[in-house]
Amino acid sequence: MLRLFLLRLWPALIPLIAYFLWMRWRNRVRHKQGLEAMRLREGPWLAAVLCSIFTAGVLLVILGTEGEMQEGSYVPPKLVDGKVVEGHFEP
């Protein structure tokens, strides 16, 4: 389950990661200028989370609709004479 999440939905985390990296960079620049660093909780978290949710939704739609539609019925894998016969579609 974790593998599926990481492989399929990791792009949804890109807006949050980008925001976090931008905050770190901005705070370094502000520190060099002698200004007070921004606190992480003061940022536009709502926008970052909404972008992540939108990205996840788009990915779920794209991944859910890609691939070929198979005609016929699916025969699941089974064990025959000690060997695994792979699943397949039969017309």
C-alpha positions in Angstrom: 0.0 0.0 0.0 2.8 2.4 0.9 4.6 1.5 -2.4 1.4 2.2 -4.4 1.1 5.6 -2.6 4.7 6.5 -3.2 4.7 5.4 -6.9 1.4 6.8 -7.9 0.7 9.8 -5.7 4.1 11.3 -5.0 3.6 14.1 -7.6 0.8 15.4 -5.4 3.4 16.2 -2.8 5.5 18.3 -5.2 3.7 21.7 -4.4 4.3 21.1 -0.7 8.0 20.2 -1.2 8.5 23.2 -3.5 7.0 25.5 -0.9 9.1 24.1 1.8 12.3 24.5 -0.3 11.3 28.0 -1.3 10.8 29.0 2.4 14.2 27.7 3.3 15.9 29.6 0.5 13.9 32.8 1.3 14.8 32.6 5.0 18.5 32.3 4.1 18.3 35.4 2.0 16.4 37.3 4.7 19.0 36.2 7.3 21.8 37.5 5.1 20.0 40.8 4.8 19.6 41.0 8.5 15.8 40.6 8.4 13.7 38.3 10.6 13.0 34.9 9.0 9.5 34.0 8.1 7.9 31.3 10.2 6.8 28.2 8.4 3.3 28.3 9.8 2.8 31.9 8.5 2.9 30.9 4.9 0.2 30.1 2.3 -0.4 26.6 3.5 -4.0 26.6 2.3 -2.9 27.3 -1.3 -0.2 24.7 -1.1 -2.5 22.0 0.2 -5.2 22.9 -2.3 -2.6 22.6 -5.1 -1.6 19.2 -3.8 -5.2 17.9 -3.6 -5.9 19.2 -7.1 -2.7 17.5 -8.4 -3.7 14.2 -6.7 -7.2 14.4 -8.2 -5.8 15.0 -11.7 -3.4 12.1 -11.3 -6.1 9.8 -10.1 -8.3 10.6 -13.1 -5.4 10.2 -15.5 -4.2 7.0 -14.0 -7.7 5.6 -13.8 -8.5 6.2 -17.4 -5.2 5.2 -19.0 -4.7 1.8 -20.5 -6.6 -0.4 -22.8 -10.1 -1.7 -22.2 -10.0 -5.5 -22.5 -12.9 -7.3 -24.1 -14.1 -10.6 -22.6 -13.9 -11.9 -19.1 -10.8 -12.1 -16.9 -9.5 -15.5 -15.8 -7.4 -15.0 -12.6 -4.0 -16.8 -12.2 -4.2 -20.3 -10.9 -2.0 -23.2 -9.9 -2.0 -26.1 -12.3 0.3 -29.1 -11.8 2.6 -27.1 -9.5 3.0 -24.2 -11.9 1.3 -20.8 -11.9 -0.8 -20.1 -15.0 -0.9 -16.3 -15.4 -4.2 -14.5 -15.5 -5.6 -13.6 -18.9 -8.6 -12.4 -20.7 -10.8 -14.8 -22.7 -13.3 -13.5 -25.3 
